[in-house]
Amino acid sequence: MSAVVSGTVIAQSNLKTVDRLHRHLATLSERDLIILQYLADGETVRQTSINVGMSYQLLKNRLRLVYEYLGADNAHHAVAIALRRRLIN
């Protein structure tokens, strides 16, 4: 079985992943905002992963979802958007 999401055919095995992505993109979590705040304060992604107790790779994956949600190309762009929207200080 498969489904079509945004014009792309998705295999049944990937539907749970797509569903989680769509639920995540509905809003930024408190943890996402904390991550963005660390980045805004000048911390590297690696140091931020240590600060929030998350593996570096997991944080990078999470940031990709944050970029998608904000429409950002990278961490600097995401921070700029979050600051403009007053999501962080």
N, C-alpha and C positions, 0 to 999 in steps of 0.2 A: 504494500500500500504506500502511496505517496501523497503529497499535498503541494499546492502551488502557493508560494509566499513571495510577494513582490515580483511576480513574473518568473520565478525560479522554481523548478520542480525540486522538492525536498523529499528524500527517502524517509520512510517511517522511523528509522533508527535515529534520525537527526531532528525529528519533530520536537522532542523534549528540549533539546538545546535551543532551538528556535523559539520555543515557547518561553523558556527562561530568559532569553535575550529580550524578547518583547516586554515581559514583565519588568525586567530591570530597567529598560529604557523608558518606562512610564514616568520615572522620577529618579532623582539622585538620592542615594541613601545618606544617612548621617556619616557613615564611614567614607563614602565618596567625597563628601565635603571636607572631612578631616584631611584626607589625602591631598585634595586640591589646596587646602590651607598650608600644609607642609611645603608643597611645591611653591606656593606664592611666597613663603617665607625664605625661599632660597635653598631648601633641602634638595638633594639629588633624589632620583627615583630609588636608587639603592638604599640611601639613608632613610628615606620615607618608609620603605618596606620593613626596615629594622624597627623604626619607631612605632609602626602599627602592628607589628608582629605577624607579618605576612611574607611569604617567600617572594623573592625578586620577580620570578616569572609570573606568579599569580597576580602580583601588583601590576605588572605590565599588561597582562590580559584584562584585568579590571579597568585599567586606564583606557584601553581600546574601546570598551563599552562607554566609558565616560566621554571620550572624544566623540563617539557616534552620537550620543545623546545631545551633546552641546554643539555638534557640527564643527568640531575643532580638528585641526590637522596634526597637532602635537601638544605636548604639555604646556609650552608657553602660550599657545593659542587658547587652550582650555582654561588656563589661569586668567588670561585677559577677558575671556567671555564671562567666566564666573565672577570676576571683579565688577565688570560692567552690569551684570544682572544682580549684583549685590548678594550673591550666594555666599561669598567669603569676604573677609576684610583685607 
